[in-house]
Amino acid sequence: MTGPGRWIRELSPHEPDALTRSALGAEKVGRFVERLGPGPVGWAVELGRGMAAHIAAQIPELGVDGVVQEIGRGGEAVALGLVAALADAHDLTLAAPPEFLAGPGEAVSRGVGIEHVLRSIHIGHGYASRMVLAAAEQHLPPGERFAELRRISDLLFTAVNALSAEMVREFATVRDAWLASSTAVRIELVRQILDGDPVPVSRTTRTLGYDLTRHHLALVVWSEEPVGPSQLEGVASAMLRSADRTAALILPIGRRRVWAWGSGVHAAPFSGPVAAPAAGVRVAAGLPAPGVRGFRTSHVQALEAARVGAQSRTGRWLFDYAELDLVAMLSTRLDVAAEFVRRELRGLAGPDENAAMLRATLKSYLDAERSLQLAAERLHIARGTVAYRIQRAEQLRGREIGVRRMQLQAALTLAEELGDAVLTERA
């Protein structure tokens, strides 16, 4: 390739598996790979993730359930479009991708104002400018830098103005439709409850059609792909019925998520249905609790379980806070959790299948209160095999399993649930 944008072809991501960690669909990423090659596309995926993380750190109002995920998708889509535009010396336009314009649908339903959304565009612009200009200087010979850096600056300024204008139009459209819906009134009332504002229970119960004085079980149902809200609401309704909840409050939150509560006379433990929902649909559940406070705390727990579910590497679809409370508490700071896991597991934190097998055996052994026989039965292997694997795990860890046993078991639990997110240095 010749021309001003040829340096784009020399870009490559820091992480070799960057493409597999994309928040966008494989088909869309594949089209960019065919056009630009895997190196530049992987670099753009990392740029998008970096922009999203920087925005969430700078604007806490956007770091809420559902919104932060859309920022990640939108940032990645914009980064891919930016790299493609830079690769074409004759294309100085950057249209807003659909993923970028999905953000208002999530933001409006959560009460996030347009000022935060527009500020996120300018913060993302600043971050992308620094990264792109640094990459260009690294790959361009001195004689070509001035003209190319000017071209990059022109494209970025044109892009941020166009993206801002389209975002304002989309936000206004979504907000007007939202305010005209009855759901808006109910969600605003629910938000007041969740924020701890005093609310008249009797009037709130009538408005919501839901009794706040009973025991509540909260759910979050979501999908990684856009689906009809009725499908997610149907899953939530089925889950609550399976838990013997006689009344339900189900609210769509954006295009990919619903919040739900089910009430009952008693605080019966949660039990999900036998049949799994459609592929890609996930469910998180809080603990049952009474009254207005229980309505709030069960929802917070469901959100925490959903956060773990979004990071989980287990492949399951149901995330119950009753099982994941420890993981949720220990993974609030993922970087700190990753350092803890690697420190405790040492050689057991390896990414290979043998290390994973030893971790699974050791965790089963500790969960069985150090019973070789019970661990062997759970894993369907010989008792002697368990004993050998435990000995090998101790060698890789560099200490006996009785040393810091509580920390060891916590580290194994985090590794089982979150996988590479806490096992590798990039975490």
C-alpha positions, 0 to 999 in steps of 0.5 A: 500500500502506498499513500499517507495512510500506509503506516496503518498497516504496520500497527499491531496490538499489545495483546496477541488475542486482542481480536478475540476479546472484541465486544463487537460481533465476529462478523463485523470485526471480520469485515475490518480484518479483510480490509485492513489486516488483523494487526491494525484491527487488533490495535483498534480494538485495544484503542476502543477499550482504552477509550472506554476505560478512560471515559468511565474513570473520568465520568463516574455517572457513566460507569453504571450497569448497562451504560458502561457496556455500551460505551465499550461497544461504541468506543470500539466501533468508533476506533475501528472506523477511525483506523479504516478512515486513516488507512484511506487517504481519500476518506476524511469522513467518519459516520457514527456506527450503530453501536455508538448511537445505542448509548442514549437508549441506555443512558436516558433510562438511567437518568444520565444527562446529555452533558455527560454523554457529550463530555464522554465524546470529547474525553474519548477524542482526547484519548484517541488523539494521543494514542493515534498521534503517538503511533503515527510518529513511531511509524512515520519517517520524519519527512512525512510526519508533519503532513500526516499529523495534520491529516490525522488532526483534521480527521479527528476534529471533523469526527468529534464534531459529527459524532457530537451532532449525531449524538445530540439528535439521537439523544433528543429522539430517545428522550422524547420517546422515553418521557412519553412512555408510562415506563418512564414514570415507574422507573423514575419512582424505582430510581428514587427508591434505589437512591434511598429517597423517602417515598410514601409506600402506599402511593408507590405501591399503587403506582407500581402495581407492586407491594413493597411491604413483602419479601423481594427477590431482584433479578437482572436479565441481559443479553450481549446481543440486541433482542426484543425487550419482551423476550428478556421480560419473559425470561424474568417472569419465568424465573420469578414464577419458578421461585414461587413469587406471586407478584412481579415488577419488570422494567426494561432498561435500555435495549439489552437489559431488564430489572425485575423484582418478585415478591412473596410472603416468605423469604424463600431461597432462589431456585432457577428453572431447569430449562436455560433461556435462549443462547446469549441471555444471562440472569443474575439474582440477589438474595431475598429480603423484606420491605423497601430496604430489601427491595433495594439491597436485593437489587444491588446484589443482583447488579453485583452478580451481573457484574461478575457474570459479564466477566465470568469465563465459566460459560454458565447463564445463571449468576446467583449472588448467594453463590458469588458473594465472595467473588463479587466482593473480592473482584470490585478492583479487578487489578487488585484481585488479579495481583492477589490471585497470582501472588497466592497461586504462583506457578498454579496461575499458569494459562495452560490446561495442566495448571487449570486441571490442578487448580480444579482438583485442588479447589474440589479437595478444599471444598470437600474439607480435604477429603481425598475420597469425596474429591475423587467422587466429585471429579470422577477420578481415582483417589490416588490421582487426586493425591498426586495432583494435590502434591503437584499443585503444592510444588507449583505453588511453592508451599503446602496447602495449609499455609494461608488456606483461606487466601488460597481457597479465595484465589482458586474461586476467583480463578475458576470464575474469572479465568484469564482476567485474574490469571494473566499479567494483562489483567 
